[in-house]
Amino acid sequence: MAPNRKVVDESQEKLKKVLDVYEAHLSRSKYLAGDFFSFADFNHFPFTIHVMTTPHASLLDSYRTSRRGGRELCQGRR
């Protein structure tokens, strides 16, 4: 079954709003709750990784700070 394009587009717009908040926050601190890895990061990390493995991964391209954090966590660096 083909995805509902309208739902996909609406979901991407919602995700962009969340990523805008993340990006602004992560430009001021290394992690979501400050300069330490916390449950907040742990909770959102799988969703970021999931998006990175979909055909919509390019959506994250303009969110360099958020992508950097996800990449560092995947590589075991904190």
FIPARO-868706 format. One record per residue: residue in three letters; y, z, x of N, C-alpha, C, O, CB in turn; residue number from 1. Coordinates in steps of 0.05 Angstrom, whole numbers. Glycine has a CB too. Layout:
<recs>
<ALA <Y Z X> <Y Z X> <Y Z X> <Y Z X> <Y Z X> NUM> ...
</recs>
This chain:
<recs>
<MET <-23 0 17> <0 0 0> <25 0 18> <27 16 37> <0 24 -19> 1> <ALA <43 -17 12> <68 -19 27> <86 4 20> <87 13 -2> <82 -46 21> 2> <PRO <101 14 41> <120 36 35> <142 27 17> <150 4 17> <131 47 62> 3> <ASN <152 45 2> <175 40 -16> <200 40 1> <209 61 11> <177 62 -39> 4> <ARG <212 17 5> <235 13 23> <258 31 15> <272 42 33> <244 -16 23> 5> <LYS <263 34 -10> <285 51 -19> <281 80 -10> <300 93 -1> <288 50 -50> 6> <VAL <257 90 -13> <250 117 -5> <253 120 25> <264 140 35> <222 125 -14> 7> <VAL <243 101 40> <245 101 69> <275 101 78> <282 118 95> <231 76 82> 8> <ASP <291 84 66> <319 83 73> <334 109 67> <349 119 83> <333 60 58> 9> <GLU <328 121 43> <340 146 35> <332 168 54> <348 185 62> <333 153 6> 10> <SER <307 169 61> <296 189 79> <309 187 107> <315 207 120> <266 187 81> 11> <GLN <312 162 116> <325 159 143> <354 169 142> <363 180 162> <324 129 150> 12> <GLU <368 164 121> <396 174 119> <396 205 119> <414 217 132> <409 164 94> 13> <LYS <378 217 105> <376 246 106> <369 256 134> <381 276 143> <355 256 85> 14> <LEU <351 243 147> <343 251 174> <366 248 193> <370 265 210> <319 234 184> 15> <LYS <382 227 190> <405 223 208> <425 247 205> <437 255 225> <419 197 201> 16> <LYS <429 257 181> <447 279 177> <437 304 191> <452 319 204> <450 286 147> 17> <VAL <410 309 190> <399 331 204> <401 327 234> <408 346 249> <369 335 196> 18> <LEU <396 303 244> <398 298 272> <426 300 282> <431 308 305> <387 270 278> 19> <ASP <446 293 266> <474 297 274> <480 327 279> <493 333 298> <493 286 252> 20> <VAL <469 344 262> <472 373 266> <458 382 291> <470 397 307> <461 389 241> 21> <TYR <433 373 295> <419 380 320> <434 371 344> <437 386 364> <391 368 319> 22> <GLU <443 347 344> <456 335 367> <481 351 374> <486 357 398> <463 305 362> 23> <ALA <497 358 354> <521 373 359> <514 401 371> <527 410 390> <537 377 333> 24> <HIS <494 413 359> <486 440 369> <474 438 397> <481 455 414> <466 453 350> 25> <LEU <456 419 402> <443 417 428> <462 407 450> <455 408 473> <419 398 425> 26> <SER <485 397 442> <505 390 463> <518 415 474> <531 414 495> <526 370 452> 27> <ARG <515 438 460> <527 463 468> <507 483 480> <515 501 494> <542 475 445> 28> <SER <482 480 473> <461 498 483> <436 482 487> <432 461 475> <457 522 463> 29> <LYS <419 493 504> <395 478 512> <374 476 489> <360 456 486> <381 491 536> 30> <TYR <373 497 472> <354 498 450> <369 505 424> <392 511 425> <332 518 456> 31> <LEU <354 503 402> <367 507 376> <378 535 372> <398 539 359> <347 501 354> 32> <ALA <365 555 384> <374 583 380> <389 594 405> <393 618 407> <350 601 374> 33> <GLY <396 576 423> <410 585 447> <398 573 472> <390 550 472> <410 616 450> 34> <ASP <398 588 493> <388 578 519> <359 586 524> <350 587 546> <405 588 542> 35> <PHE <344 592 502> <316 600 504> <300 585 483> <310 580 461> <313 630 502> 36> <PHE <276 578 489> <258 565 470> <249 586 450> <240 607 457> <233 552 485> 37> <SER <252 579 424> <246 599 403> <230 586 381> <223 562 382> <272 611 392> 38> <PHE <224 601 361> <209 591 338> <224 568 324> <212 550 313> <203 613 318> 39> <ALA <250 569 325> <266 547 313> <259 520 326> <255 501 312> <297 553 316> 40> <ASP <257 520 352> <250 495 366> <221 488 361> <214 465 355> <254 498 397> 41> <PHE <204 508 362> <175 504 357> <170 492 330> <153 475 326> <160 530 361> 42> <ASN <185 501 310> <182 493 282> <190 464 278> <178 449 263> <198 511 264> 43> <HIS <211 455 292> <221 427 288> <209 407 308> <211 383 303> <251 427 291> 44> <PHE <197 416 329> <186 399 350> <166 379 339> <168 355 345> <174 416 371> 45> <PRO <146 387 322> <126 367 313> <139 345 296> <129 322 297> <106 381 296> 46> <PHE <160 350 282> <172 329 266> <186 309 284> <185 285 278> <193 341 246> 47> <THR <198 318 305> <211 300 324> <190 282 337> <193 258 339> <227 316 346> 48> <ILE <168 295 346> <146 280 358> <135 259 339> <129 237 346> <124 299 368> 49> <HIS <131 267 314> <121 249 293> <139 224 291> <129 202 291> <118 263 266> 50> <VAL <165 228 288> <183 206 285> <181 188 310> <183 163 308> <212 216 282> 51> <MET <178 200 334> <176 184 358> <151 166 359> <150 148 375> <177 203 383> 52> <THR <132 172 343> <107 157 343> <105 137 319> <84 126 315> <83 175 343> 53> <THR <127 134 305> <127 115 282> <142 90 288> <156 89 309> <138 129 257> 54> <PRO <141 70 271> <157 46 275> <187 52 273> <203 35 279> <149 25 254> 55> <HIS <194 76 264> <222 83 261> <233 99 285> <254 111 283> <226 99 235> 56> <ALA <218 100 307> <226 115 330> <254 108 340> <268 125 352> <206 112 352> 57> <SER <262 83 337> <289 75 347> <311 90 333> <334 90 342> <292 44 342> 58> <LEU <305 102 310> <325 118 296> <335 141 314> <358 149 312> <313 130 270> 59> <LEU <318 150 333> <326 171 351> <342 162 375> <352 179 390> <301 186 360> 60> <ASP <344 136 379> <357 126 403> <385 136 408> <393 141 431> <357 96 402> 61> <SER <400 139 387> <428 148 390> <431 178 392> <453 189 394> <445 137 368> 62> <TYR <408 192 391> <408 222 393> <396 230 419> <375 242 420> <392 235 369> 63> <ARG <410 223 441> <399 227 468> <393 257 474> <373 262 487> <419 216 488> 64> <THR <410 275 466> <406 303 472> <381 313 458> <365 327 471> <430 320 463> 65> <SER <377 306 433> <353 314 419> <328 302 431> <307 315 434> <355 306 389> 66> <ARG <329 277 438> <306 263 451> <299 275 478> <276 279 484> <312 233 454> 67> <ARG <320 282 493> <315 294 520> <300 320 517> <280 324 532> <342 299 534> 68> <GLY <308 337 498> <294 362 494> <265 358 486> <247 371 496> <308 378 473> 69> <GLY <260 339 468> <232 333 460> <216 322 483> <193 330 486> <232 313 437> 70> <ARG <228 305 499> <214 294 522> <207 315 542> <185 316 553> <231 271 535> 71> <GLU <226 334 548> <221 355 567> <199 373 557> <182 382 573> <247 371 571> 72> <LEU <199 379 531> <177 397 521> <150 383 523> <130 396 529> <183 404 492> 73> <CYS <149 357 518> <124 342 520> <113 343 549> <89 343 554> <127 313 511> 74> <GLN <132 343 568> <124 343 596> <120 371 607> <114 374 631> <145 328 612> 75> <GLY <123 391 590> <119 418 599> <142 431 614> <139 451 627> <95 419 616> 76> <ARG <165 418 613> <189 429 626> <207 443 606> <210 433 583> <205 407 641> 77> <ARG <218 466 613> <236 480 595> <260 489 610> <278 501 598> <223 503 582> 78> 
</recs>
